[in-house]
Amino acid sequence: MYRRLRDLREDKDLLQKDLAEYLHCSQVCYSHYEMGKRDIPTEVLIKLSSYHDTSVDYLLGLTNVKTPYPRR
C-alpha cells in the first residue's frame, strides 16, 4: 500500500508537502503514511483515493485496477 501512495504522488510530480497541505497535516505525518510508520485513518484514505482518482481498495493493495468504482 505504502509504495502505491509514493508512486501515485511521484507520477503527478508532487512533493510530500503538497499532499500534506491537501490533507491538512504535516509533511512528517504524510511521510510516515508513505513509509508505513503510521496507520492511515479511513477518512484520509478516502481523501487520497479521491485525489488520485482511484479506489481505496487500490490504495490498500486489494486490487490492481486503478479505476475507481462507479458512484451510485
Predicted model as a PDB file, atoms N, CA, C, CB and O in Angstrom, pLDDT in the B-factor column:
MODEL        1                                                                  
ATOM      1  N   MET A   1       0.829  -1.194   0.000  1.00 72.00           N  
ATOM      2  CA  MET A   1       0.000   0.000   0.000  1.00 72.00           C  
ATOM      3  C   MET A   1       0.872   1.256   0.000  1.00 72.00           C  
ATOM      4  CB  MET A   1      -0.942  -0.001   1.213  1.00 72.00           C  
ATOM      5  O   MET A   1       0.617   2.194  -0.756  1.00 72.00           O  
ATOM      6  N   TYR A   2       1.880   1.271   0.832  1.00 83.00           N  
ATOM      7  CA  TYR A   2       2.656   2.495   1.002  1.00 83.00           C  
ATOM      8  C   TYR A   2       3.434   2.851  -0.264  1.00 83.00           C  
ATOM      9  CB  TYR A   2       3.615   2.347   2.176  1.00 83.00           C  
ATOM     10  O   TYR A   2       3.601   4.025  -0.592  1.00 83.00           O  
ATOM     11  N   ARG A   3       3.896   1.841  -0.955  1.00 91.00           N  
ATOM     12  CA  ARG A   3       4.598   2.062  -2.222  1.00 91.00           C  
ATOM     13  C   ARG A   3       3.652   2.720  -3.234  1.00 91.00           C  
ATOM     14  CB  ARG A   3       5.154   0.719  -2.785  1.00 91.00           C  
ATOM     15  O   ARG A   3       4.064   3.588  -4.003  1.00 91.00           O  
ATOM     16  N   ARG A   4       2.405   2.307  -3.228  1.00 94.00           N  
ATOM     17  CA  ARG A   4       1.426   2.876  -4.163  1.00 94.00           C  
ATOM     18  C   ARG A   4       1.202   4.361  -3.890  1.00 94.00           C  
ATOM     19  CB  ARG A   4       0.092   2.119  -4.068  1.00 94.00           C  
ATOM     20  O   ARG A   4       1.076   5.159  -4.818  1.00 94.00           O  
ATOM     21  N   LEU A   5       1.155   4.715  -2.630  1.00 95.00           N  
ATOM     22  CA  LEU A   5       0.984   6.136  -2.295  1.00 95.00           C  
ATOM     23  C   LEU A   5       2.129   6.961  -2.866  1.00 95.00           C  
ATOM     24  CB  LEU A   5       0.902   6.330  -0.767  1.00 95.00           C  
ATOM     25  O   LEU A   5       1.910   8.013  -3.467  1.00 95.00           O  
ATOM     26  N   ARG A   6       3.341   6.478  -2.674  1.00 96.00           N  
ATOM     27  CA  ARG A   6       4.506   7.205  -3.190  1.00 96.00           C  
ATOM     28  C   ARG A   6       4.493   7.248  -4.718  1.00 96.00           C  
ATOM     29  CB  ARG A   6       5.809   6.553  -2.691  1.00 96.00           C  
ATOM     30  O   ARG A   6       4.750   8.293  -5.317  1.00 96.00           O  
ATOM     31  N   ASP A   7       4.193   6.109  -5.345  1.00 96.00           N  
ATOM     32  CA  ASP A   7       4.174   6.068  -6.809  1.00 96.00           C  
ATOM     33  C   ASP A   7       3.129   7.019  -7.389  1.00 96.00           C  
ATOM     34  CB  ASP A   7       3.903   4.644  -7.292  1.00 96.00           C  
ATOM     35  O   ASP A   7       3.403   7.723  -8.361  1.00 96.00           O  
ATOM     36  N   LEU A   8       1.936   7.044  -6.800  1.00 97.00           N  
ATOM     37  CA  LEU A   8       0.887   7.947  -7.292  1.00 97.00           C  
ATOM     38  C   LEU A   8       1.306   9.399  -7.137  1.00 97.00           C  
ATOM     39  CB  LEU A   8      -0.434   7.699  -6.548  1.00 97.00           C  
ATOM     40  O   LEU A   8       1.069  10.221  -8.022  1.00 97.00           O  
ATOM     41  N   ARG A   9       1.927   9.711  -6.015  1.00 96.00           N  
ATOM     42  CA  ARG A   9       2.395  11.084  -5.782  1.00 96.00           C  
ATOM     43  C   ARG A   9       3.476  11.462  -6.791  1.00 96.00           C  
ATOM     44  CB  ARG A   9       2.936  11.236  -4.342  1.00 96.00           C  
ATOM     45  O   ARG A   9       3.433  12.540  -7.384  1.00 96.00           O  
ATOM     46  N   GLU A  10       4.436  10.575  -6.980  1.00 96.00           N  
ATOM     47  CA  GLU A  10       5.542  10.861  -7.897  1.00 96.00           C  
ATOM     48  C   GLU A  10       5.069  10.924  -9.350  1.00 96.00           C  
ATOM     49  CB  GLU A  10       6.634   9.801  -7.751  1.00 96.00           C  
ATOM     50  O   GLU A  10       5.619  11.690 -10.142  1.00 96.00           O  
ATOM     51  N   ASP A  11       4.068  10.138  -9.709  1.00 95.00           N  
ATOM     52  CA  ASP A  11       3.516  10.186 -11.066  1.00 95.00           C  
ATOM     53  C   ASP A  11       2.975  11.579 -11.396  1.00 95.00           C  
ATOM     54  CB  ASP A  11       2.403   9.138 -11.226  1.00 95.00           C  
ATOM     55  O   ASP A  11       2.967  11.989 -12.557  1.00 95.00           O  
ATOM     56  N   LYS A  12       2.529  12.293 -10.380  1.00 96.00           N  
ATOM     57  CA  LYS A  12       1.992  13.644 -10.580  1.00 96.00           C  
ATOM     58  C   LYS A  12       3.023  14.716 -10.270  1.00 96.00           C  
ATOM     59  CB  LYS A  12       0.760  13.855  -9.715  1.00 96.00           C  
ATOM     60  O   LYS A  12       2.687  15.898 -10.203  1.00 96.00           O  
ATOM     61  N   ASP A  13       4.276  14.315 -10.079  1.00 97.00           N  
ATOM     62  CA  ASP A  13       5.371  15.237  -9.761  1.00 97.00           C  
ATOM     63  C   ASP A  13       5.048  16.117  -8.553  1.00 97.00           C  
ATOM     64  CB  ASP A  13       5.682  16.115 -10.970  1.00 97.00           C  
ATOM     65  O   ASP A  13       5.305  17.320  -8.559  1.00 97.00           O  
ATOM     66  N   LEU A  14       4.487  15.501  -7.531  1.00 97.00           N  
ATOM     67  CA  LEU A  14       4.154  16.223  -6.306  1.00 97.00           C  
ATOM     68  C   LEU A  14       5.172  15.917  -5.220  1.00 97.00           C  
ATOM     69  CB  LEU A  14       2.739  15.861  -5.828  1.00 97.00           C  
ATOM     70  O   LEU A  14       5.809  14.864  -5.219  1.00 97.00           O  
ATOM     71  N   LEU A  15       5.307  16.845  -4.311  1.00 97.00           N  
ATOM     72  CA  LEU A  15       6.135  16.637  -3.134  1.00 97.00           C  
ATOM     73  C   LEU A  15       5.244  16.168  -1.989  1.00 97.00           C  
ATOM     74  CB  LEU A  15       6.904  17.937  -2.749  1.00 97.00           C  
ATOM     75  O   LEU A  15       4.028  16.357  -2.015  1.00 97.00           O  
ATOM     76  N   GLN A  16       5.858  15.561  -0.996  1.00 97.00           N  
ATOM     77  CA  GLN A  16       5.095  15.144   0.171  1.00 97.00           C  
ATOM     78  C   GLN A  16       4.388  16.335   0.809  1.00 97.00           C  
ATOM     79  CB  GLN A  16       6.009  14.459   1.190  1.00 97.00           C  
ATOM     80  O   GLN A  16       3.263  16.207   1.294  1.00 97.00           O  
ATOM     81  N   LYS A  17       5.037  17.474   0.810  1.00 97.00           N  
ATOM     82  CA  LYS A  17       4.421  18.655   1.432  1.00 97.00           C  
ATOM     83  C   LYS A  17       3.163  19.086   0.696  1.00 97.00           C  
ATOM     84  CB  LYS A  17       5.413  19.813   1.472  1.00 97.00           C  
ATOM     85  O   LYS A  17       2.254  19.648   1.308  1.00 97.00           O  
ATOM     86  N   ASP A  18       3.093  18.831  -0.615  1.00 97.00           N  
ATOM     87  CA  ASP A  18       1.889  19.176  -1.385  1.00 97.00           C  
ATOM     88  C   ASP A  18       0.688  18.360  -0.902  1.00 97.00           C  
ATOM     89  CB  ASP A  18       2.124  18.935  -2.897  1.00 97.00           C  
ATOM     90  O   ASP A  18      -0.396  18.902  -0.689  1.00 97.00           O  
ATOM     91  N   LEU A  19       0.892  17.073  -0.735  1.00 97.00           N  
ATOM     92  CA  LEU A  19      -0.208  16.231  -0.258  1.00 97.00           C  
ATOM     93  C   LEU A  19      -0.486  16.482   1.219  1.00 97.00           C  
ATOM     94  CB  LEU A  19       0.112  14.746  -0.488  1.00 97.00           C  
ATOM     95  O   LEU A  19      -1.633  16.386   1.655  1.00 97.00           O  
ATOM     96  N   ALA A  20       0.532  16.798   1.984  1.00 97.00           N  
ATOM     97  CA  ALA A  20       0.320  17.123   3.394  1.00 97.00           C  
ATOM     98  C   ALA A  20      -0.570  18.353   3.522  1.00 97.00           C  
ATOM     99  CB  ALA A  20       1.667  17.358   4.110  1.00 97.00           C  
ATOM    100  O   ALA A  20      -1.450  18.394   4.382  1.00 97.00           O  
ATOM    101  N   GLU A  21      -0.351  19.346   2.683  1.00 97.00           N  
ATOM    102  CA  GLU A  21      -1.200  20.540   2.698  1.00 97.00           C  
ATOM    103  C   GLU A  21      -2.632  20.180   2.331  1.00 97.00           C  
ATOM    104  CB  GLU A  21      -0.656  21.608   1.729  1.00 97.00           C  
ATOM    105  O   GLU A  21      -3.573  20.663   2.962  1.00 97.00           O  
ATOM    106  N   TYR A  22      -2.807  19.344   1.327  1.00 97.00           N  
ATOM    107  CA  TYR A  22      -4.145  18.920   0.916  1.00 97.00           C  
ATOM    108  C   TYR A  22      -4.866  18.190   2.053  1.00 97.00           C  
ATOM    109  CB  TYR A  22      -4.059  18.014  -0.322  1.00 97.00           C  
ATOM    110  O   TYR A  22      -6.073  18.353   2.237  1.00 97.00           O  
ATOM    111  N   LEU A  23      -4.122  17.391   2.807  1.00 97.00           N  
ATOM    112  CA  LEU A  23      -4.700  16.599   3.888  1.00 97.00           C  
ATOM    113  C   LEU A  23      -4.743  17.357   5.217  1.00 97.00           C  
ATOM    114  CB  LEU A  23      -3.914  15.318   4.059  1.00 97.00           C  
ATOM    115  O   LEU A  23      -5.283  16.863   6.206  1.00 97.00           O  
ATOM    116  N   HIS A  24      -4.172  18.553   5.228  1.00 97.00           N  
ATOM    117  CA  HIS A  24      -4.107  19.365   6.453  1.00 97.00           C  
ATOM    118  C   HIS A  24      -3.334  18.648   7.553  1.00 97.00           C  
ATOM    119  CB  HIS A  24      -5.520  19.705   6.947  1.00 97.00           C  
ATOM    120  O   HIS A  24      -3.777  18.574   8.700  1.00 97.00           O  
ATOM    121  N   CYS A  25      -2.176  18.125   7.181  1.00 97.00           N  
ATOM    122  CA  CYS A  25      -1.289  17.503   8.157  1.00 97.00           C  
ATOM    123  C   CYS A  25       0.133  17.973   7.851  1.00 97.00           C  
ATOM    124  CB  CYS A  25      -1.399  15.930   8.120  1.00 97.00           C  
ATOM    125  O   CYS A  25       0.355  18.677   6.866  1.00 97.00           O  
ATOM    126  N   SER A  26       1.073  17.593   8.672  1.00 97.00           N  
ATOM    127  CA  SER A  26       2.464  17.991   8.435  1.00 97.00           C  
ATOM    128  C   SER A  26       3.100  17.082   7.386  1.00 97.00           C  
ATOM    129  CB  SER A  26       3.279  17.946   9.752  1.00 97.00           C  
ATOM    130  O   SER A  26       2.606  15.992   7.099  1.00 97.00           O  
ATOM    131  N   GLN A  27       4.195  17.553   6.830  1.00 97.00           N  
ATOM    132  CA  GLN A  27       4.936  16.751   5.862  1.00 97.00           C  
ATOM    133  C   GLN A  27       5.465  15.492   6.536  1.00 97.00           C  
ATOM    134  CB  GLN A  27       6.095  17.565   5.242  1.00 97.00           C  
ATOM    135  O   GLN A  27       5.494  14.428   5.918  1.00 97.00           O  
ATOM    136  N   VAL A  28       5.883  15.596   7.787  1.00 97.00           N  
ATOM    137  CA  VAL A  28       6.389  14.447   8.528  1.00 97.00           C  
ATOM    138  C   VAL A  28       5.281  13.405   8.701  1.00 97.00           C  
ATOM    139  CB  VAL A  28       6.942  14.887   9.905  1.00 97.00           C  
ATOM    140  O   VAL A  28       5.521  12.209   8.536  1.00 97.00           O  
ATOM    141  N   CYS A  29       4.087  13.853   9.028  1.00 97.00           N  
ATOM    142  CA  CYS A  29       2.948  12.939   9.173  1.00 97.00           C  
ATOM    143  C   CYS A  29       2.698  12.211   7.855  1.00 97.00           C  
ATOM    144  CB  CYS A  29       1.672  13.710   9.618  1.00 97.00           C  
ATOM    145  O   CYS A  29       2.539  10.991   7.839  1.00 97.00           O  
ATOM    146  N   TYR A  30       2.662  12.956   6.748  1.00 97.00           N  
ATOM    147  CA  TYR A  30       2.424  12.316   5.455  1.00 97.00           C  
ATOM    148  C   TYR A  30       3.560  11.353   5.107  1.00 97.00           C  
ATOM    149  CB  TYR A  30       2.269  13.376   4.352  1.00 97.00           C  
ATOM    150  O   TYR A  30       3.319  10.275   4.563  1.00 97.00           O  
ATOM    151  N   SER A  31       4.777  11.736   5.415  1.00 96.00           N  
ATOM    152  CA  SER A  31       5.929  10.871   5.172  1.00 96.00           C  
ATOM    153  C   SER A  31       5.775   9.554   5.925  1.00 96.00           C  
ATOM    154  CB  SER A  31       7.233  11.575   5.589  1.00 96.00           C  
ATOM    155  O   SER A  31       6.108   8.491   5.401  1.00 96.00           O  
ATOM    156  N   HIS A  32       5.273   9.625   7.146  1.00 96.00           N  
ATOM    157  CA  HIS A  32       5.052   8.409   7.924  1.00 96.00           C  
ATOM    158  C   HIS A  32       3.971   7.533   7.299  1.00 96.00           C  
ATOM    159  CB  HIS A  32       4.671   8.762   9.358  1.00 96.00           C  
ATOM    160  O   HIS A  32       4.039   6.307   7.388  1.00 96.00           O  
ATOM    161  N   TYR A  33       2.981   8.148   6.672  1.00 95.00           N  
ATOM    162  CA  TYR A  33       1.974   7.362   5.935  1.00 95.00           C  
ATOM    163  C   TYR A  33       2.651   6.576   4.812  1.00 95.00           C  
ATOM    164  CB  TYR A  33       0.860   8.291   5.352  1.00 95.00           C  
ATOM    165  O   TYR A  33       2.422   5.377   4.654  1.00 95.00           O  
ATOM    166  N   GLU A  34       3.479   7.264   4.042  1.00 94.00           N  
ATOM    167  CA  GLU A  34       4.133   6.619   2.892  1.00 94.00           C  
ATOM    168  C   GLU A  34       5.113   5.525   3.309  1.00 94.00           C  
ATOM    169  CB  GLU A  34       4.864   7.659   2.060  1.00 94.00           C  
ATOM    170  O   GLU A  34       5.290   4.541   2.591  1.00 94.00           O  
ATOM    171  N   MET A  35       5.744   5.695   4.461  1.00 94.00           N  
ATOM    172  CA  MET A  35       6.730   4.708   4.909  1.00 94.00           C  
ATOM    173  C   MET A  35       6.114   3.582   5.739  1.00 94.00           C  
ATOM    174  CB  MET A  35       7.807   5.394   5.716  1.00 94.00           C  
ATOM    175  O   MET A  35       6.803   2.636   6.121  1.00 94.00           O  
ATOM    176  N   GLY A  36       4.811   3.689   6.018  1.00 92.00           N  
ATOM    177  CA  GLY A  36       4.155   2.656   6.803  1.00 92.00           C  
ATOM    178  C   GLY A  36       4.432   2.755   8.288  1.00 92.00           C  
ATOM    179  O   GLY A  36       4.185   1.804   9.030  1.00 92.00           O  
ATOM    180  N   LYS A  37       4.943   3.894   8.733  1.00 94.00           N  
ATOM    181  CA  LYS A  37       5.225   4.087  10.151  1.00 94.00           C  
ATOM    182  C   LYS A  37       3.995   4.540  10.924  1.00 94.00           C  
ATOM    183  CB  LYS A  37       6.338   5.096  10.326  1.00 94.00           C  
ATOM    184  O   LYS A  37       3.991   4.561  12.155  1.00 94.00           O  
ATOM    185  N   ARG A  38       2.965   4.897  10.193  1.00 94.00           N  
ATOM    186  CA  ARG A  38       1.743   5.386  10.825  1.00 94.00           C  
ATOM    187  C   ARG A  38       0.547   4.831  10.069  1.00 94.00           C  
ATOM    188  CB  ARG A  38       1.706   6.943  10.856  1.00 94.00           C  
ATOM    189  O   ARG A  38       0.517   4.857   8.838  1.00 94.00           O  
ATOM    190  N   ASP A  39      -0.433   4.332  10.799  1.00 94.00           N  
ATOM    191  CA  ASP A  39      -1.664   3.866  10.168  1.00 94.00           C  
ATOM    192  C   ASP A  39      -2.408   5.052   9.566  1.00 94.00           C  
ATOM    193  CB  ASP A  39      -2.561   3.120  11.187  1.00 94.00           C  
ATOM    194  O   ASP A  39      -2.434   6.140  10.140  1.00 94.00           O  
ATOM    195  N   ILE A  40      -3.008   4.828   8.408  1.00 95.00           N  
ATOM    196  CA  ILE A  40      -3.727   5.893   7.719  1.00 95.00           C  
ATOM    197  C   ILE A  40      -5.194   5.816   8.103  1.00 95.00           C  
ATOM    198  CB  ILE A  40      -3.550   5.789   6.179  1.00 95.00           C  
ATOM    199  O   ILE A  40      -5.842   4.797   7.867  1.00 95.00           O  
ATOM    200  N   PRO A  41      -5.730   6.888   8.697  1.00 96.00           N  
ATOM    201  CA  PRO A  41      -7.150   6.879   9.054  1.00 96.00           C  
ATOM    202  C   PRO A  41      -8.040   6.718   7.816  1.00 96.00           C  
ATOM    203  CB  PRO A  41      -7.515   8.171   9.798  1.00 96.00           C  
ATOM    204  O   PRO A  41      -7.672   7.114   6.710  1.00 96.00           O  
ATOM    205  N   THR A  42      -9.205   6.134   8.031  1.00 96.00           N  
ATOM    206  CA  THR A  42     -10.140   5.876   6.940  1.00 96.00           C  
ATOM    207  C   THR A  42     -10.459   7.140   6.157  1.00 96.00           C  
ATOM    208  CB  THR A  42     -11.420   5.270   7.479  1.00 96.00           C  
ATOM    209  O   THR A  42     -10.467   7.117   4.926  1.00 96.00           O  
ATOM    210  N   GLU A  43     -10.723   8.246   6.850  1.00 97.00           N  
ATOM    211  CA  GLU A  43     -11.081   9.482   6.148  1.00 97.00           C  
ATOM    212  C   GLU A  43      -9.930   9.993   5.282  1.00 97.00           C  
ATOM    213  CB  GLU A  43     -11.492  10.559   7.153  1.00 97.00           C  
ATOM    214  O   GLU A  43     -10.166  10.615   4.245  1.00 97.00           O  
ATOM    215  N   VAL A  44      -8.696   9.739   5.695  1.00 97.00           N  
ATOM    216  CA  VAL A  44      -7.537  10.144   4.893  1.00 97.00           C  
ATOM    217  C   VAL A  44      -7.423   9.239   3.671  1.00 97.00           C  
ATOM    218  CB  VAL A  44      -6.229  10.093   5.737  1.00 97.00           C  
ATOM    219  O   VAL A  44      -7.126   9.723   2.579  1.00 97.00           O  
ATOM    220  N   LEU A  45      -7.650   7.950   3.827  1.00 96.00           N  
ATOM    221  CA  LEU A  45      -7.645   7.033   2.677  1.00 96.00           C  
ATOM    222  C   LEU A  45      -8.679   7.455   1.643  1.00 96.00           C  
ATOM    223  CB  LEU A  45      -7.919   5.589   3.133  1.00 96.00           C  
ATOM    224  O   LEU A  45      -8.415   7.426   0.441  1.00 96.00           O  
ATOM    225  N   ILE A  46      -9.850   7.845   2.115  1.00 95.00           N  
ATOM    226  CA  ILE A  46     -10.912   8.280   1.200  1.00 95.00           C  
ATOM    227  C   ILE A  46     -10.487   9.543   0.459  1.00 95.00           C  
ATOM    228  CB  ILE A  46     -12.231   8.530   1.969  1.00 95.00           C  
ATOM    229  O   ILE A  46     -10.688   9.648  -0.750  1.00 95.00           O  
ATOM    230  N   LYS A  47      -9.897  10.506   1.179  1.00 97.00           N  
ATOM    231  CA  LYS A  47      -9.436  11.738   0.525  1.00 97.00           C  
ATOM    232  C   LYS A  47      -8.343  11.440  -0.493  1.00 97.00           C  
ATOM    233  CB  LYS A  47      -8.920  12.741   1.569  1.00 97.00           C  
ATOM    234  O   LYS A  47      -8.337  12.010  -1.583  1.00 97.00           O  
ATOM    235  N   LEU A  48      -7.425  10.554  -0.144  1.00 97.00           N  
ATOM    236  CA  LEU A  48      -6.338  10.211  -1.070  1.00 97.00           C  
ATOM    237  C   LEU A  48      -6.864   9.495  -2.305  1.00 97.00           C  
ATOM    238  CB  LEU A  48      -5.296   9.336  -0.369  1.00 97.00           C  
ATOM    239  O   LEU A  48      -6.405   9.757  -3.416  1.00 97.00           O  
ATOM    240  N   SER A  49      -7.813   8.603  -2.122  1.00 95.00           N  
ATOM    241  CA  SER A  49      -8.358   7.888  -3.286  1.00 95.00           C  
ATOM    242  C   SER A  49      -9.093   8.860  -4.194  1.00 95.00           C  
ATOM    243  CB  SER A  49      -9.307   6.747  -2.841  1.00 95.00           C  
ATOM    244  O   SER A  49      -9.013   8.744  -5.417  1.00 95.00           O  
ATOM    245  N   SER A  50      -9.794   9.797  -3.625  1.00 94.00           N  
ATOM    246  CA  SER A  50     -10.485  10.802  -4.422  1.00 94.00           C  
ATOM    247  C   SER A  50      -9.480  11.692  -5.154  1.00 94.00           C  
ATOM    248  CB  SER A  50     -11.405  11.654  -3.531  1.00 94.00           C  
ATOM    249  O   SER A  50      -9.647  11.981  -6.339  1.00 94.00           O  
ATOM    250  N   TYR A  51      -8.451  12.119  -4.450  1.00 96.00           N  
ATOM    251  CA  TYR A  51      -7.427  12.985  -5.045  1.00 96.00           C  
ATOM    252  C   TYR A  51      -6.743  12.303  -6.224  1.00 96.00           C  
ATOM    253  CB  TYR A  51      -6.383  13.377  -3.993  1.00 96.00           C  
ATOM    254  O   TYR A  51      -6.509  12.922  -7.262  1.00 96.00           O  
ATOM    255  N   HIS A  52      -6.428  11.032  -6.055  1.00 95.00           N  
ATOM    256  CA  HIS A  52      -5.709  10.283  -7.099  1.00 95.00           C  
ATOM    257  C   HIS A  52      -6.652   9.602  -8.088  1.00 95.00           C  
ATOM    258  CB  HIS A  52      -4.807   9.238  -6.462  1.00 95.00           C  
ATOM    259  O   HIS A  52      -6.198   8.891  -8.984  1.00 95.00           O  
ATOM    260  N   ASP A  53      -7.961   9.813  -7.932  1.00 93.00           N  
ATOM    261  CA  ASP A  53      -8.971   9.239  -8.815  1.00 93.00           C  
ATOM    262  C   ASP A  53      -8.808   7.726  -8.929  1.00 93.00           C  
ATOM    263  CB  ASP A  53      -8.892   9.882 -10.200  1.00 93.00           C  
ATOM    264  O   ASP A  53      -8.709   7.168 -10.022  1.00 93.00           O  
ATOM    265  N   THR A  54      -8.783   7.090  -7.776  1.00 94.00           N  
ATOM    266  CA  THR A  54      -8.676   5.640  -7.702  1.00 94.00           C  
ATOM    267  C   THR A  54      -9.550   5.155  -6.548  1.00 94.00           C  
ATOM    268  CB  THR A  54      -7.189   5.189  -7.516  1.00 94.00           C  
ATOM    269  O   THR A  54     -10.249   5.952  -5.922  1.00 94.00           O  
ATOM    270  N   SER A  55      -9.516   3.880  -6.269  1.00 94.00           N  
ATOM    271  CA  SER A  55     -10.328   3.346  -5.172  1.00 94.00           C  
ATOM    272  C   SER A  55      -9.461   3.135  -3.930  1.00 94.00           C  
ATOM    273  CB  SER A  55     -11.006   2.015  -5.590  1.00 94.00           C  
ATOM    274  O   SER A  55      -8.241   3.000  -4.020  1.00 94.00           O  
ATOM    275  N   VAL A  56     -10.107   3.110  -2.791  1.00 94.00           N  
ATOM    276  CA  VAL A  56      -9.412   2.791  -1.546  1.00 94.00           C  
ATOM    277  C   VAL A  56      -8.839   1.376  -1.648  1.00 94.00           C  
ATOM    278  CB  VAL A  56     -10.373   2.918  -0.316  1.00 94.00           C  
ATOM    279  O   VAL A  56      -7.744   1.109  -1.152  1.00 94.00           O  
ATOM    280  N   ASP A  57      -9.580   0.475  -2.291  1.00 94.00           N  
ATOM    281  CA  ASP A  57      -9.084  -0.893  -2.475  1.00 94.00           C  
ATOM    282  C   ASP A  57      -7.755  -0.911  -3.223  1.00 94.00           C  
ATOM    283  CB  ASP A  57     -10.116  -1.734  -3.229  1.00 94.00           C  
ATOM    284  O   ASP A  57      -6.876  -1.711  -2.903  1.00 94.00           O  
ATOM    285  N   TYR A  58      -7.601  -0.034  -4.218  1.00 95.00           N  
ATOM    286  CA  TYR A  58      -6.333   0.041  -4.942  1.00 95.00           C  
ATOM    287  C   TYR A  58      -5.229   0.518  -4.001  1.00 95.00           C  
ATOM    288  CB  TYR A  58      -6.451   0.986  -6.166  1.00 95.00           C  
ATOM    289  O   TYR A  58      -4.134  -0.044  -3.988  1.00 95.00           O  
ATOM    290  N   LEU A  59      -5.516   1.545  -3.223  1.00 95.00           N  
ATOM    291  CA  LEU A  59      -4.510   2.052  -2.285  1.00 95.00           C  
ATOM    292  C   LEU A  59      -4.107   0.986  -1.275  1.00 95.00           C  
ATOM    293  CB  LEU A  59      -5.036   3.288  -1.555  1.00 95.00           C  
ATOM    294  O   LEU A  59      -2.942   0.906  -0.886  1.00 95.00           O  
ATOM    295  N   LEU A  60      -5.059   0.174  -0.853  1.00 93.00           N  
ATOM    296  CA  LEU A  60      -4.788  -0.863   0.141  1.00 93.00           C  
ATOM    297  C   LEU A  60      -4.150  -2.108  -0.462  1.00 93.00           C  
ATOM    298  CB  LEU A  60      -6.064  -1.244   0.842  1.00 93.00           C  
ATOM    299  O   LEU A  60      -3.745  -3.011   0.270  1.00 93.00           O  
ATOM    300  N   GLY A  61      -4.056  -2.166  -1.787  1.00 92.00           N  
ATOM    301  CA  GLY A  61      -3.448  -3.318  -2.441  1.00 92.00           C  
ATOM    302  C   GLY A  61      -4.396  -4.493  -2.612  1.00 92.00           C  
ATOM    303  O   GLY A  61      -3.953  -5.612  -2.869  1.00 92.00           O  
ATOM    304  N   LEU A  62      -5.701  -4.252  -2.473  1.00 93.00           N  
ATOM    305  CA  LEU A  62      -6.679  -5.327  -2.627  1.00 93.00           C  
ATOM    306  C   LEU A  62      -7.042  -5.585  -4.082  1.00 93.00           C  
ATOM    307  CB  LEU A  62      -7.927  -5.000  -1.847  1.00 93.00           C  
ATOM    308  O   LEU A  62      -7.622  -6.621  -4.408  1.00 93.00           O  
ATOM    309  N   THR A  63      -6.702  -4.647  -4.953  1.00 93.00           N  
ATOM    310  CA  THR A  63      -6.922  -4.796  -6.389  1.00 93.00           C  
ATOM    311  C   THR A  63      -5.795  -4.080  -7.122  1.00 93.00           C  
ATOM    312  CB  THR A  63      -8.319  -4.232  -6.814  1.00 93.00           C  
ATOM    313  O   THR A  63      -5.164  -3.174  -6.578  1.00 93.00           O  
ATOM    314  N   ASN A  64      -5.552  -4.490  -8.352  1.00 93.00           N  
ATOM    315  CA  ASN A  64      -4.566  -3.816  -9.185  1.00 93.00           C  
ATOM    316  C   ASN A  64      -5.231  -2.899 -10.200  1.00 93.00           C  
ATOM    317  CB  ASN A  64      -3.693  -4.836  -9.898  1.00 93.00           C  
ATOM    318  O   ASN A  64      -4.557  -2.309 -11.044  1.00 93.00           O  
ATOM    319  N   VAL A  65      -6.543  -2.777 -10.120  1.00 90.00           N  
ATOM    320  CA  VAL A  65      -7.306  -1.924 -11.026  1.00 90.00           C  
ATOM    321  C   VAL A  65      -7.322  -0.514 -10.441  1.00 90.00           C  
ATOM    322  CB  VAL A  65      -8.765  -2.471 -11.239  1.00 90.00           C  
ATOM    323  O   VAL A  65      -7.867  -0.290  -9.360  1.00 90.00           O  
ATOM    324  N   LYS A  66      -6.718   0.440 -11.167  1.00 88.00           N  
ATOM    325  CA  LYS A  66      -6.636   1.816 -10.668  1.00 88.00           C  
ATOM    326  C   LYS A  66      -7.953   2.573 -10.785  1.00 88.00           C  
ATOM    327  CB  LYS A  66      -5.564   2.566 -11.413  1.00 88.00           C  
ATOM    328  O   LYS A  66      -8.205   3.506 -10.023  1.00 88.00           O  
ATOM    329  N   THR A  67      -8.789   2.177 -11.732  1.00 86.00           N  
ATOM    330  CA  THR A  67     -10.040   2.888 -11.992  1.00 86.00           C  
ATOM    331  C   THR A  67     -10.928   2.845 -10.755  1.00 86.00           C  
ATOM    332  CB  THR A  67     -10.776   2.279 -13.209  1.00 86.00           C  
ATOM    333  O   THR A  67     -11.139   1.776 -10.183  1.00 86.00           O  
ATOM    334  N   PRO A  68     -11.452   3.999 -10.335  1.00 84.00           N  
ATOM    335  CA  PRO A  68     -12.342   4.000  -9.162  1.00 84.00           C  
ATOM    336  C   PRO A  68     -13.658   3.313  -9.473  1.00 84.00           C  
ATOM    337  CB  PRO A  68     -12.606   5.432  -8.684  1.00 84.00           C  
ATOM    338  O   PRO A  68     -14.052   3.171 -10.631  1.00 84.00           O  
ATOM    339  N   TYR A  69     -14.321   2.895  -8.420  1.00 80.00           N  
ATOM    340  CA  TYR A  69     -15.635   2.277  -8.595  1.00 80.00           C  
ATOM    341  C   TYR A  69     -16.632   3.353  -9.017  1.00 80.00           C  
ATOM    342  CB  TYR A  69     -16.104   1.567  -7.284  1.00 80.00           C  
ATOM    343  O   TYR A  69     -16.503   4.513  -8.628  1.00 80.00           O  
ATOM    344  N   PRO A  70     -17.629   2.962  -9.816  1.00 79.00           N  
ATOM    345  CA  PRO A  70     -18.649   3.939 -10.207  1.00 79.00           C  
ATOM    346  C   PRO A  70     -19.457   4.389  -8.984  1.00 79.00           C  
ATOM    347  CB  PRO A  70     -19.590   3.340 -11.282  1.00 79.00           C  
ATOM    348  O   PRO A  70     -19.737   3.601  -8.082  1.00 79.00           O  
ATOM    349  N   ARG A  71     -19.814   5.645  -8.978  1.00 73.00           N  
ATOM    350  CA  ARG A  71     -20.644   6.170  -7.883  1.00 73.00           C  
ATOM    351  C   ARG A  71     -22.086   5.832  -8.147  1.00 73.00           C  
ATOM    352  CB  ARG A  71     -20.472   7.699  -7.723  1.00 73.00           C  
ATOM    353  O   ARG A  71     -22.520   5.773  -9.298  1.00 73.00           O  
ATOM    354  N   ARG A  72     -22.822   5.611  -7.096  1.00 72.00           N  
ATOM    355  CA  ARG A  72     -24.244   5.291  -7.248  1.00 72.00           C  
ATOM    356  C   ARG A  72     -25.055   6.538  -7.265  1.00 72.00           C  
ATOM    357  CB  ARG A  72     -24.726   4.378  -6.140  1.00 72.00           C  
ATOM    358  O   ARG A  72     -26.279   6.476  -7.386  1.00 72.00           O  
TER     359      ARG A  72                                                      
ENDMDL                                                                          
END                                                                             
